[in-house]
Amino acid sequence: MSKKLPIVAIVGRANVGKSSLFNAILERREAIVAREAGTTRDSIMARAEFKDQHFWLVDTAGIKDPADEFEFTIQEQIVQAADSADIIWVVVEANIPITEEDRRVAKMALKSRKPVFLIINKIDRAKGHDLSGFERLGIKPIIWTSTTQQKGIEQLLSTLVSVIPKAIEEVDDDRLRIAIVGRPNVGKSQLFNTLAKKQQAIVADRAGTTRDVNRSVVRYKGREIEILDTAGIRRSGKIQVGVERFSVIRALSAIEQADICLVLMDVNELNVQLDQKITGMVKDAGKGLVLVVSKWDTAEDKDAFTRDQLAAEIAANYDFVPWAPLVFTSSVSGQNVTKLFDLALDIDNERHKIIPTSELNKWLRQVVDLHPPAGLKNRSPKLNYMVQETDNPTPSFKIFGSHSRFVHWSYKRYLDRKIRETYDYAGTPIQFWFIEKHQTHKHGDSPTKEVERASSE
């Protein structure tokens, strides 16, 4: 069975403290946020962890629209959040009586039939206020928080992990799912249409279950491939009112549903920071990745020399995913469009590659002998043996040893580079789990294990 991480959307009117809550959760010791080169600190989504439960946390920005657009905007945003998110957090202010906006947000969230939490924030400012009225919103559970005093955060996360499963199981089939993601107007829909028309047979065309995710199922070289066309992801400061607020959630949901993602970038607007951020989202999600330069037919100089120059420039700006293939395409001329399917099939094979444990340990001894592990805090890690996880869609390896949690980040990159030199894994991220094996206690107690997840970035 394939798995996808649950998505938690934080919704509410403006200035109720959604972003402060978002930041407070991610800055806790229990929370681990995967940050890549090219991402910014004001990002409105992050992958987080609490008590071994991983999930996506999304700050949807405040609802603050002109009166004549309010009704449409409120309903559209909450409906879209319900379509794409698995859990909805409705945030209100403890020191301000319930407003009409709060009531409408709560009503629409409850209509989604998704699990909904009511988070009453800023309780440190509510001394002397009557707080019983919030129960009339009809949402349970109710969690009281203060982000400035860090109150209620742990209770909120504990309640969350008791509701969501370890991972959401999806239907197990042999269909390969490819998501086309990127900024608006980079050519996603045109590539989507061209890919469908290029193939031997179109199996089905249908609208997605989430807003603005169009799907087409084609058959290529005997394999069913489902293509997902997503809404464009805008920079948070450029997101407009209405439907664009939730384009990030919809795209993130599509990334989670996919096995492999095509990140499109316009040849006329290369090396945009948001393109790098979207690429980081795909890597964080552990999905296969292809960097696609679109609209190659519109480039002024389309010779091999220009392409090689651009490829070197892109490689320098995307050095955090050096394993991702780069393709120059044109949906108008069809250049390299079919190649995307061949690459996707190759990447899928790499993601399902299983290496025998004996080979892995032989490889580990060789790379450790060549370059002993560097450590943090004056510790000298020792890496004894490793095994591959077989139930993880992302290639993942457990490495056992002593002081392994102190392995320096540069050494993790070294391991990533060396394992790719031997076993390839082109087009997919790799995860390493470092497991600490302590000495058996004198009284015969079984050894304890301390696990630290460390990705290969």
FILUMNU-61855 format. One record per residue (C-alpha): residue in one letter; x, y, z. Coordinates in steps of 0.25 Angstrom, whole numbers, padded with zeros to 4 digits, always signed. Example, Ala and Ser with C-alpha at 12.3 -4.5 7.8 and 13.67 -1.06 7.14 Angstrom:
% residues 2
A+0049-0018+0031S+0055-0004+0029
END
This chain:
% residues 457
M+0000+0000+0000S+0005+0014-0003K+0004+0025+0007K+0002+0040+0008L+0004+0049+0019P-0008+0056+0025I-0010+0071+0022V-0014+0080+0033A-0020+0094+0029I-0020+0106+0038V-0032+0115+0035G-0039+0127+0041R-0041+0142+0039A-0029+0151+0039N-0021+0154+0051V-0025+0143+0060G-0011+0138+0061K-0011+0127+0050S+0004+0129+0046S+0008+0131+0060L+0002+0117+0063F+0009+0111+0051N+0022+0117+0055A+0020+0112+0070I+0018+0098+0066L+0030+0097+0056E+0039+0103+0066R+0036+0093+0077R+0047+0082+0080E+0037+0072+0076A+0035+0078+0062I+0045+0075+0051V+0044+0084+0039A+0050+0080+0026R+0056+0093+0020E+0063+0093+0007A+0072+0103-0001G+0063+0113-0008T+0052+0112+0002T+0049+0125+0010R+0045+0126+0025D+0032+0132+0022S+0028+0120+0015I+0013+0116+0018M+0015+0101+0018A+0025+0091+0025R+0026+0077+0027A+0026+0075+0043E+0027+0063+0052F+0021+0061+0066K+0023+0048+0074D+0027+0040+0061Q+0015+0045+0054H+0019+0053+0041F+0009+0063+0035W+0008+0075+0026L+0004+0088+0033V-0001+0099+0024D-0004+0114+0028T-0015+0119+0019A-0013+0134+0022G-0024+0142+0027I-0038+0144+0021K-0039+0159+0020D-0047+0163+0008P-0056+0175+0003A-0070+0174+0008D-0076+0171-0006E-0067+0159-0008F-0067+0154+0006E-0078+0143+0005F-0072+0137-0008T-0058+0137-0003I-0061+0131+0011Q-0069+0119+0005E-0059+0117-0007Q-0047+0117+0002I-0053+0107+0013V-0059+0098+0002Q-0045+0097-0004A-0038+0095+0009A-0048+0083+0012D-0045+0077-0002S-0030+0077+0000A-0027+0076+0015D-0030+0064+0024I-0031+0072+0037I-0036+0087+0038W-0032+0096+0050V-0042+0108+0052V-0034+0119+0059V-0042+0130+0067E-0037+0140+0077A-0040+0138+0092N-0041+0153+0095I-0051+0157+0084P-0065+0152+0084I-0069+0143+0073T-0071+0150+0060E-0080+0147+0048E-0067+0144+0040D-0064+0133+0051R-0078+0127+0050R-0077+0126+0035V-0063+0120+0035A-0068+0110+0046K-0080+0106+0038M-0073+0104+0025A-0062+0096+0032L-0073+0087+0039K-0080+0085+0026S-0067+0078+0020R-0069+0066+0029K-0054+0066+0032P-0049+0066+0046V-0049+0080+0051F-0042+0086+0063L-0046+0100+0069I-0034+0107+0074I-0036+0118+0083N-0023+0126+0083K-0018+0138+0091I-0024+0133+0104D-0013+0141+0111R-0021+0154+0107A-0035+0148+0111K-0034+0151+0126G-0048+0155+0131H-0055+0151+0118D-0066+0141+0117L-0061+0130+0109S-0073+0121+0109G-0079+0126+0097F-0069+0119+0088E-0076+0106+0090R-0087+0111+0082L-0079+0110+0069G-0082+0095+0070I-0067+0090+0068K-0060+0080+0077P-0050+0078+0081I-0047+0092+0087I-0032+0095+0090W-0028+0108+0097T-0014+0113+0093S-0005+0125+0095T+0006+0125+0085T+0014+0136+0092Q+0014+0128+0105Q+0015+0114+0098K+0002+0109+0105G-0007+0098+0099I+0003+0095+0088E+0006+0081+0093Q-0008+0078+0096L-0012+0082+0082L-0002+0073+0075S-0005+0062+0085T-0019+0063+0081L-0016+0064+0066V-0007+0051+0066S-0018+0043+0073V-0028+0047+0062I-0019+0045+0049P-0013+0031+0046K+0002+0029+0044A+0000+0031+0029I-0012+0031+0020E-0013+0018+0013E-0016+0019-0002V-0021+0008-0012D-0010-0001-0016D-0009-0002-0031D+0001-0002-0042R-0003+0011-0048L+0009+0022-0048R+0004+0036-0044I+0011+0048-0049A+0008+0062-0044I+0011+0074-0052V+0014+0086-0043G+0020+0100-0044R+0016+0114-0043P+0004+0120-0052N+0006+0121-0067V+0019+0113-0068G+0012+0103-0077K+0006+0093-0068S-0008+0091-0075Q-0002+0091-0089L+0008+0080-0085F-0003+0072-0078N-0011+0073-0091T+0001+0069-0100L+0005+0058-0091A-0009+0052-0092K-0010+0053-0108K+0004+0048-0110Q+0002+0034-0104Q-0003+0021-0110A-0017+0022-0104I-0025+0030-0094V-0031+0022-0084A-0039+0032-0077D-0041+0047-0075R-0048+0052-0062A-0048+0064-0053G-0041+0062-0040T-0047+0060-0026T-0039+0073-0022R-0042+0086-0028D-0033+0090-0040V-0026+0076-0041N-0029+0071-0055R-0026+0056-0057S-0023+0048-0070V-0020+0033-0070V-0012+0028-0082R-0005+0015-0085Y+0010+0016-0089K+0019+0004-0092G+0008-0005-0085R+0007+0003-0072E-0004+0012-0068I+0000+0026-0064E-0009+0036-0058I-0005+0051-0060L-0009+0061-0050D-0010+0076-0055T-0009+0085-0043A-0013+0100-0040G-0001+0109-0041I+0006+0112-0028R+0008+0127-0025R+0018+0134-0016S+0010+0136-0002G+0011+0151-0004K+0005+0150-0018I-0007+0141-0014Q-0020+0148-0017V-0034+0147-0011G-0043+0136-0014V-0039+0123-0020E-0024+0126-0021R-0022+0125-0006F-0023+0110-0006S-0015+0107-0019V-0003+0103-0010I-0011+0093-0002R-0017+0087-0015A-0003+0086-0021L+0002+0080-0009S-0009+0070-0009A-0006+0066-0023I+0009+0065-0019E+0005+0055-0008Q-0003+0047-0017A+0008+0046-0028D+0019+0036-0029I+0027+0046-0038C+0026+0061-0040L+0030+0069-0052V+0034+0083-0047L+0032+0093-0059M+0040+0106-0060D+0038+0116-0072V+0051+0117-0080N+0048+0132-0081E+0048+0133-0065L+0058+0123-0060N+0064+0122-0046V+0052+0128-0039Q+0053+0126-0024L+0038+0120-0024D+0043+0110-0034Q+0053+0105-0024K+0043+0105-0013I+0034+0096-0021T+0045+0087-0024G+0048+0087-0009M+0034+0083-0006V+0035+0071-0015K+0048+0066-0009D+0042+0068+0005A+0030+0059+0001G+0040+0048-0003K+0035+0048-0018G+0042+0045-0031L+0046+0058-0038V+0049+0063-0052L+0053+0078-0054V+0046+0082-0067V+0049+0095-0075S+0037+0098-0083K+0034+0107-0095W+0047+0104-0101D+0041+0108-0115T+0040+0122-0110A+0055+0124-0106E+0063+0133-0115D+0075+0124-0116K+0071+0110-0117D+0085+0104-0120A+0092+0093-0112F+0102+0103-0107T+0091+0112-0101R+0084+0100-0095D+0097+0095-0089Q+0099+0109-0083L+0086+0109-0077A+0087+0095-0072A+0100+0099-0064E+0093+0111-0058I+0081+0103-0054A+0089+0092-0048A+0097+0102-0039N+0083+0108-0034Y+0077+0094-0031D+0090+0088-0025F+0081+0083-0014V+0075+0073-0024P+0087+0069-0032W+0081+0055-0035A+0069+0061-0042P+0069+0060-0058L+0067+0073-0066V+0059+0073-0079F+0057+0084-0089T+0043+0083-0095S+0033+0090-0104S+0018+0086-0103V+0016+0093-0116S+0026+0085-0124G+0026+0073-0116Q+0041+0073-0113N+0045+0063-0102V+0030+0062-0097T+0030+0047-0099K+0044+0046-0092L+0037+0051-0079F+0029+0037-0079D+0042+0029-0081L+0049+0037-0070A+0037+0035-0061L+0037+0020-0063D+0052+0019-0061I+0051+0027-0048D+0040+0018-0043N+0049+0006-0045E+0060+0013-0037R+0050+0016-0026H+0046+0001-0025K+0061-0004-0026I+0064-0013-0014I+0079-0016-0010P+0082-0028-0003T+0087-0026+0011S+0100-0033+0009E+0103-0023-0002L+0099-0011+0006N+0108-0015+0017K+0120-0017+0008W+0118-0004+0002L+0117+0003+0016R+0130-0003+0020Q+0137+0002+0008V+0131+0016+0009V+0134+0017+0024D+0149+0012+0022L+0151+0022+0011H+0145+0033+0019P+0142+0031+0034P+0130+0038+0039A+0131+0052+0044G+0123+0056+0057L+0117+0067+0065K+0120+0071+0079N+0134+0064+0079R+0127+0051+0077S+0133+0040+0068P+0121+0032+0061K+0123+0018+0057L+0114+0012+0047N+0113-0003+0048Y+0103-0008+0038M+0091-0004+0030V+0078-0010+0024Q+0068-0004+0014E+0054-0002+0017T+0045-0009+0008D+0031-0003+0012N+0035+0012+0009P+0032+0017-0005T+0044+0026-0004P+0058+0019-0004S+0061+0018+0011F+0072+0012+0019K+0074+0009+0034I+0089+0011+0038F+0092+0005+0052G+0104+0009+0061S+0109+0016+0073H+0108+0032+0074S+0101+0031+0060R+0092+0042+0064F+0104+0052+0064V+0108+0049+0049H+0111+0062+0043W+0102+0067+0032S+0113+0068+0022Y+0116+0053+0024K+0101+0050+0021R+0103+0057+0008Y+0116+0048+0006L+0107+0036+0008D+0097+0041-0001R+0107+0044-0012K+0114+0030-0010I+0102+0022-0011R+0098+0028-0023E+0111+0026-0030T+0109+0011-0027Y+0094+0009-0029D+0090+0021-0037Y+0076+0025-0031A+0075+0036-0041G+0062+0045-0040T+0059+0041-0026P+0062+0046-0012I+0068+0036-0002Q+0066+0036+0013F+0075+0031+0024W+0071+0027+0038F+0082+0027+0048I+0079+0017+0059E+0087+0017+0072K+0090+0004+0078H+0094+0005+0093Q+0102-0005+0101T+0094-0016+0108H+0092-0013+0122K+0100-0021+0133H+0087-0027+0138G+0083-0033+0125D+0073-0023+0120S+0071-0022+0105P+0078-0011+0098T+0070+0002+0096K+0070+0009+0082E+0069+0023+0079V+0065+0027+0065E+0068+0040+0058R+0063+0042+0044A+0073+0049+0035S+0070+0052+0021S+0082+0052+0011E+0082+0067+0008
END
